[in-house]
Amino acid sequence: GLGVGPGIGADLRVTGAGQLAAMTGLAAGLGWQGRWRSPVLLDSRSFVAGGPITLGATGINPAFAWPRTFWEIRAEVHAALVLGLVAVDLFEVYDFAAGVLFFDPAEDDILGPHWL
């Protein structure tokens, strides 16, 4: 995702247990955040994180925030007026791979049963 707005900080994560972050700012932007989430970012945040602990708010507006999930690998930087984010949710990768075998661990697919 890419966004614009005043802010500063970085958010580096290798799952929610291995994170190092300090970020504050406001941003508006666009980015693909998965099938069932809005691509629009319109949010403010102010937080610090280390290891499994996060203090502060990572997103004030849940409808238009880019979510942080426990199983993601993330690199996010907010420098002056530019926000950039790259993230891969390992659980979503697992859910996709399992879906090839007609199993839906996230229970988020449209078609019927979790096992055929």
Disulfide bonds with the S-S distance in Angstrom:
none
